[in-house]
Amino acid sequence: MPIYENGLVRLRYEESGSGFPLLVIPGGGLNATIAGLANHAFNPMEEFSDSFRCIAMDLRNANGGQSEGPVDVERGWDAFADDQLGLMDHLGIEKFMVMGFCIGGPFCWNLLQRAPDRVVASIMVHPSGFRSDQPDIFYQNNIRDWAPALCERRDDITMEIIDAFLNKMYRENPDFVFTVTRDFVRGCETPVLVLPDDIPAHPYAVAMETALLAPNSQVSLYPWKENDGKIRLAVRHIDMFLKANRPAA
């Protein structure tokens, strides 16, 4: 069980395969873990390890995971980007691709903004985003499903701290994909592949808006999770996208 440590932050990660690096960000909101990939429509750590060096980590402070660190109220989304970029530095990786599920969509956009010269392509699988008809869904989901267990196991974290943290992430200037503006997406030249969904936490309209704005975007078939045949077709599309955008050796 490899561990990356950076000050008070301790992150558990796993690798599979070899080749050009692919950072995999699991879904599951703030409870995103490597183990949770087994419950996704497909597991990139298995699907793409023949051609890529796949790397995934438990999200900092995810319940059920083994990564821990401060709840950084002021930095919010950027604290997680620090973890992701720090792990790449720890592994000696300069350039990489990134695939994010659910909350991984906003994480991917933030990495594209924070490290535009390092992220060479991004895949966003049923990405989360803001919807005006349910503006508080992410705050409420996390205050219910993430906060209590975290407070129970960590004496240094209170519900007041978590309230401030979630307000910073989801209630302060809520819009679009939370981490970047439409102008940023419009000017982002990095190749992007979007696999939309349409449930409350994964709004189809926002996923498609990002795809329409980004100048080098592709979109998978939709819906793509209805049956195994469509899932395999979507995985094949991802594999082709990754290989097409992999830098020459």
C-alpha positions in Angstrom: 0.0 0.0 0.0 2.1 2.9 -1.2 1.7 6.2 0.7 2.7 9.8 -0.4 3.2 12.2 2.4 3.4 16.0 2.2 3.5 17.7 5.6 0.2 16.9 7.3 -1.2 15.2 4.2 -0.9 11.5 3.9 -2.3 10.0 0.6 -2.8 6.3 -0.3 -2.4 5.5 -4.0 -2.2 2.6 -6.3 -0.7 2.0 -9.7 -1.4 -0.6 -12.5 0.2 -1.1 -15.9 3.0 0.8 -17.6 3.3 3.4 -20.3 2.3 7.1 -20.5 0.8 8.2 -17.1 -3.0 8.3 -16.6 -4.2 9.8 -13.4 -7.6 8.3 -12.5 -9.9 10.3 -10.1 -12.7 8.1 -8.7 -16.2 9.2 -8.3 -18.2 9.2 -5.1 -18.1 12.9 -4.1 -15.9 13.6 -1.1 -16.0 9.9 -0.3 -14.2 9.0 -3.5 -11.8 6.0 -3.1 -9.8 3.6 -5.1 -12.1 0.8 -3.9 -15.1 2.7 -5.3 -13.8 2.2 -8.8 -15.1 -1.4 -8.6 -18.6 0.0 -8.5 -18.2 2.3 -11.6 -19.5 1.3 -15.0 -15.9 0.4 -15.8 -12.6 0.4 -13.9 -9.9 2.3 -15.7 -7.2 0.6 -13.6 -8.1 -2.6 -15.3 -9.3 -1.4 -18.7 -6.3 0.7 -19.7 -3.4 -0.8 -17.8 -2.2 -2.7 -20.9 -1.3 0.6 -22.5 -1.0 3.2 -19.8 0.5 3.7 -16.3 -2.7 4.1 -14.4 -2.5 5.9 -11.0 -5.4 6.4 -8.5 -5.6 7.7 -5.0 -8.1 7.8 -2.1 -9.4 11.3 -1.9 -8.1 13.2 1.1 -10.4 12.5 4.1 -12.7 10.2 2.2 -14.6 7.8 4.5 -13.6 4.3 3.7 -10.3 5.4 2.3 -6.8 5.7 3.8 -5.9 9.3 2.8 -5.9 12.0 5.5 -5.1 15.6 5.9 -6.4 19.0 7.1 -9.8 20.2 6.0 -8.5 23.3 4.2 -11.4 25.7 4.4 -9.7 28.5 2.5 -8.3 26.5 -0.4 -11.2 24.1 -1.0 -10.9 22.7 -4.5 -7.3 23.8 -4.8 -6.2 21.7 -1.8 -7.2 18.6 -3.7 -5.4 19.8 -6.8 -2.3 20.2 -4.6 -2.7 16.6 -3.6 -3.0 15.4 -7.2 -0.1 17.5 -8.6 2.0 16.6 -5.5 1.5 12.9 -6.2 2.6 13.4 -9.8 5.7 15.2 -8.5 6.3 12.4 -6.0 6.2 9.8 -8.8 8.5 11.9 -11.0 5.8 12.5 -13.6 5.9 15.8 -15.5 3.2 15.2 -18.1 0.1 13.1 -17.8 -3.5 12.5 -18.8 -6.3 12.6 -16.3 -9.7 10.9 -16.2 -12.2 11.9 -13.6 -15.6 10.5 -12.6 -18.3 12.6 -11.0 -16.5 15.0 -8.7 -13.5 14.2 -10.9 -15.0 16.5 -13.6 -14.5 19.7 -11.6 -11.1 18.3 -10.5 -10.1 17.7 -14.1 -11.0 21.3 -15.1 -9.0 22.6 -12.1 -6.0 20.6 -13.1 -6.3 21.9 -16.7 -6.3 25.4 -15.2 -3.5 24.9 -12.6 -1.2 22.8 -14.8 -2.0 23.5 -18.5 1.5 22.4 -19.6 1.4 19.1 -17.7 -2.1 17.8 -18.5 -2.0 16.6 -22.1 -5.6 15.3 -22.4 -8.6 14.8 -20.1 -11.6 12.5 -19.9 -14.6 13.5 -17.8 -17.0 10.6 -17.0 -20.5 11.6 -15.9 -19.1 14.9 -14.5 -20.8 16.8 -11.7 -21.8 20.4 -12.1 -24.1 23.1 -10.7 -27.8 23.1 -11.5 -30.0 26.0 -10.6 -33.0 23.8 -9.9 -31.1 21.9 -7.1 -28.5 24.5 -6.1 -27.7 22.9 -2.7 -27.5 19.2 -3.7 -23.7 18.9 -3.1 -23.7 20.7 0.2 -26.6 18.6 1.5 -25.2 15.3 0.2 -21.8 15.9 1.8 -23.1 17.3 5.1 -25.2 14.1 5.4 -23.0 11.4 3.8 -19.4 12.6 4.4 -19.3 15.0 7.4 -20.6 12.9 10.3 -18.3 9.9 9.9 -15.3 12.2 9.4 -16.0 14.1 12.5 -16.5 10.9 14.5 -13.0 9.6 13.6 -11.2 12.9 13.7 -11.2 14.9 16.9 -9.6 17.9 15.2 -12.5 18.3 12.7 -15.9 19.8 13.7 -19.1 20.2 11.9 -18.4 24.0 12.0 -15.2 23.4 10.1 -16.9 21.2 7.6 -19.8 23.7 7.1 -17.3 26.4 6.3 -15.4 24.1 3.9 -18.5 23.0 2.0 -19.8 26.6 1.8 -16.5 27.5 0.2 -16.7 24.7 -2.3 -20.3 24.7 -3.2 -22.1 27.8 -2.0 -19.6 30.6 -2.7 -20.1 31.7 -6.3 -21.8 28.5 -7.3 -22.0 28.0 -11.1 -21.1 25.8 -14.0 -18.4 23.3 -12.9 -17.4 25.1 -9.7 -13.7 25.2 -10.4 -13.3 27.2 -13.7 -15.3 29.8 -15.7 -16.9 29.4 -19.1 -14.2 31.7 -20.5 -11.5 29.4 -19.3 -13.2 26.4 -21.0 -13.7 28.4 -24.1 -10.0 29.1 -24.3 -8.8 25.7 -23.2 -7.0 24.0 -26.1 -6.3 20.7 -24.3 -8.2 17.7 -25.9 -11.2 16.8 -23.8 -13.6 13.8 -24.0 -16.9 14.1 -22.1 -19.2 11.2 -21.2 -22.4 12.8 -20.1 -25.0 11.5 -17.6 -28.3 12.9 -16.5 -29.0 12.5 -12.8 -29.2 15.3 -10.2 -25.5 15.2 -9.4 -24.4 14.8 -13.0 -26.4 17.3 -15.1 -26.4 16.6 -18.8 -26.8 20.3 -19.6 -23.6 21.3 -17.9 -21.6 18.4 -19.4 -22.8 19.3 -22.8 -22.1 23.0 -22.3 -18.5 22.2 -21.5 -18.2 20.1 -24.6 -19.7 22.8 -26.8 -17.5 25.5 -25.3 -14.2 23.6 -25.3 -12.5 24.0 -28.8 -10.9 20.5 -28.8 -13.7 18.4 -27.2 -15.3 15.2 -28.1 -18.5 13.6 -26.7 -19.3 9.9 -26.3 -22.6 8.3 -27.2 -25.4 9.1 -24.9 -26.9 7.4 -23.0 -23.9 5.1 -22.6 -24.6 3.2 -19.4 -27.8 1.4 -20.4 -26.2 -1.9 -21.2 -22.9 -3.7 -21.4 -22.7 -3.2 -25.2 -22.9 0.6 -24.9 -20.5 0.6 -22.0 -18.0 -1.3 -24.1 -18.5 1.1 -27.0 -17.8 4.0 -24.6 -14.7 2.3 -23.2 -13.5 1.8 -26.8 -14.0 5.5 -27.5 -11.9 6.4 -24.4 -9.2 4.0 -25.5 -9.0 5.5 -28.9 -9.0 9.0 -27.5 -6.2 8.2 -25.0 -4.0 6.6 -27.7 -4.6 9.4 -30.2 -3.5 12.0 -27.7 -0.6 10.1 -26.1 2.6 12.0 -26.8 5.1 10.2 -29.1 7.7 8.2 -27.1 
